[in-house]
Amino acid sequence: MADSKDQGGKPRRFYKDADISREEGGFAVVLDGRVAKTAQGARLIVPTEALARLLAAEWQAQAPVIDFARMPATRLAFTAIDRIAATREAVAGEIARFAEADLLCYFADGPETLIRRQEETWGPWLAWAERELGLILIRAKGLSHQAQPPETPARARAEALAVDDFVLAGLAFAAALYGSVVLAFAVERRALSGEEAFDLSRLDEAFQEERWGVDDEAAARTARLRHDARMIGDWFAALEPTAAS
């Protein structure tokens, strides 16, 4: 009998085709006609056809082994199904903590070129957060912690609890990826693409790269994170009601 795993411990691909099917409760990823399972053994069923197709594309791309490190949308779906329903309050709390120290609040104290760039690119999104989400965020200069009004994280938490499990999982992923609850909600509400938000989140880093260059390791890390940013934008787009059939 052939070994079911490669030398790295990854499971070998055991199916020919990854597709989707309509099931009770939504749309399932099916592997050779059988519904795929999450890490905890639940059926991999998601709310919209578009999201199911996004996941199925990841499964179809796996060869010769199944590498979950290259399947961020599938891992996020596992989280949404296996974890979120039982931990909604805790996950909303995780998201709210980013409102206590949102990346976009921390403006540089120099050089002037960077400060101006931050003002031009971050300033409008802080205004958007106050207008669209009711989040009042106080700016800081430098890295010293700036306390936010207590109602700010409370408001972010309430907004997080108002969405379903799949959107909530996406918000938690995005807030951690960007270091910003503002950018997470902007992508969720389709005001920014996932990659646009990523570029905003690494404005300081990009500024330093322009001055000093970038090494191969940093470039590889940025590419991996950009892939995740693209995925989370696709995730929220696929969850829109118009994406369902």
N, C-alpha and C positions, 0 to 999 in steps of 0.2 A: 504494500500500500504506500503510495507516495506521501511524503511528509507534507502536512497541511500548512507548515510555516517555513519561511526562508531562514538563512543563517542569522539574520538580524532579529528573528522572532516575530516578524510581521506575517500575518496570515496570507496565504496565497489566494489569488482570485479564484473563486470556486464557481462562478456563474459566467454565462456567456453574454447575456443581455441585461441591462438595467433599464427599466421603463417605469411608468406610473399607471395607476388604476384608480377609478373612483370607488371609494369605500364609505361605509357609514362613518360620519364624522369628518369627512374631507377627502383627501387624495393621498394614496400610499405610494411609496417607492417599492417596486417589485423587482426581484432578482430571479430571472427565469420563471416568472409567473408567481413567485411566492413573496409575500409581503416581508420586507426587511425588518429587522428588529433593532431597537436601541441598545445602548450598553447595558441597560437594566432589563432587557428582554421585552419591552413594550413594542407594539406594532408601530412602525415608522409612518404615521399618518399625520399630515399637516393640513392647515386650513384651506389653502388655495392650490389650484393646478399649477400656477406659475412657480410657487415655492417647491412643489414636488418635482417639477422639471429641473429646477436649479440643483436639487439634491441628487436626482437621478444622473445628471450630467457629471457630478463628482464621482459617483460610483462607476459610471461607464469609463471614466478616465483612468481608473486604477488598473495597472498591469505592470509587471506580472503579479505584484503583491498589492494588498490593500493597505495603504499608508494613510492613517487618519490624520497625520500631521499635514497632509495635503488636501484635507477635506474639511475646511473651516465651517462651511454651512451645515454639513452633516453633524459635526460636533455640536454646533449651536442648536440644531434641532433636537439632538439627544438631551441637551440641557433643558430646553423648553418643555420637553415631554417628561423627562425623568425627575426634574428637580423643581421647576418653578412653581407648580401648583402648591407644593407643600412649604415653600419658602418665600412666598410673595412679599411679605412684610420685610424680611431680611434683605431681599434683593433690592426692593425699593429704598431701603436704608443705605445700601451700598451706593446706589445712584445718587441719593441725596448728599452723601459725603463729598461727592465731587463738586457740589454747589457751595460747599464750605471753603474750597480752595481751587476754584476753577482756573485752569491754565490761562484763559483769556483775561483774567484779572491782573496778571503779573507782568506789568510793563517794565522794560529795561530802564536803567538809569543812564544809559549811554551805549553806543554813540548815538548822536542825533539822527543819523540815517535810519538806524534800527527803530528808534522810538517813533519816527514819522511813519515807517512802514507798519508798525503795530497799530498805530492810531488809525491809519487808513484802512487796514484790513480787519482788525479785531473790534475797533470801536463800533462799526455798524452792527455787528452780531451781538454785542452787549446791549445795544439799543433794541435789537430784535427780540432778545430774550425778555427784556422788561415789557415790551409791547405785546408780544404773543404769548408769553408764559407767565408774566407777572413776577419774574425773577429780578429783584433789585440786587445788583452786584457791585460792590465797591472796589475800585481799582487800587492797585498798590504799585510802588516802584521798587524794583529789586526783588530779592527772594524772601524778605521778611514776611512772615505770615500776616495776612490781613483778615481779621474777623469779619464775617458777614452777618447781616441782620438775621436773627433766629427764624424769621418768617421765610427766608430764602430757601434753606434746605427743606423746611416744612412744605413749601409750595412745590419744590421739585419732587419730593416724595409723593405728594398727592397726585401730581401729574403722572408719575410712574405707576401708581396703583390704579389709575383710571384705564389703563390699556390691558389687552389680553396677554396671556402667557408668552406667546411668541414675540409680540412686540416688546414686552418687558425684558425677555432674554436678550433681544437685540439692543435695547437701550443700555443694559448693563455691559454688554460686550463693547458697544461704541464708546461709552463714557470712559471705560478703562483704556481703550485703544487711543483715544484722543486726549485723555486727561481733562476732559471738559464735558460737563452736562449740557452746556449750551450747544456745542457742536453735535452731541449725540441727538438731542431733540431736533436740531436743524436738519439732520440727515433723515431722521424718522419722519419728519413732516415734509420731506422732499424740498426743503428750501435750499439745501446743498446736496451735491452728490457725495458719495463716500470719499472719493479721492479729493474733491475740493476741500472737504473738512480736514482730511489728512494733511494737505498742504498748509492749511491755516494752523494746524496743531504743531507743525515742525518749522514754523517761520523762523524762530531763532536759530535752529540747527542749519537751515538752508542759508541763512545770512552768514553764519560762520564758515560754511562750505564754500561760499562765494569768495571769501577772503583767504582761506587757508587750504582749500581743496578737500578731497574726501578720499579715504582709503577703501580698499576692497571690502574689508569686513563691515564697515559702516554702510557701504553701498548695498551689500547683500542684506543687511538687517532692514534697511529702508525698503528694499524691494519686497521683502516678506511682509512687512507691515502694510505696504501699499496694497498688496494682494488682499490682505484682510480688510482694508478699507474699501476696496472695490466690492468685496463680497458683502459687507454690511449694507452698502448702498443697494446692491441687488436684492438683499434680503428684505429690506423695508419696501422696495418697489414691488416685490413679488407678493407682499402681504396686503397691498392695497385692494380694496373690494373689487375694483375694475379688473384686477389680475385674476380673479376667480372666475370659473366658468359655470 
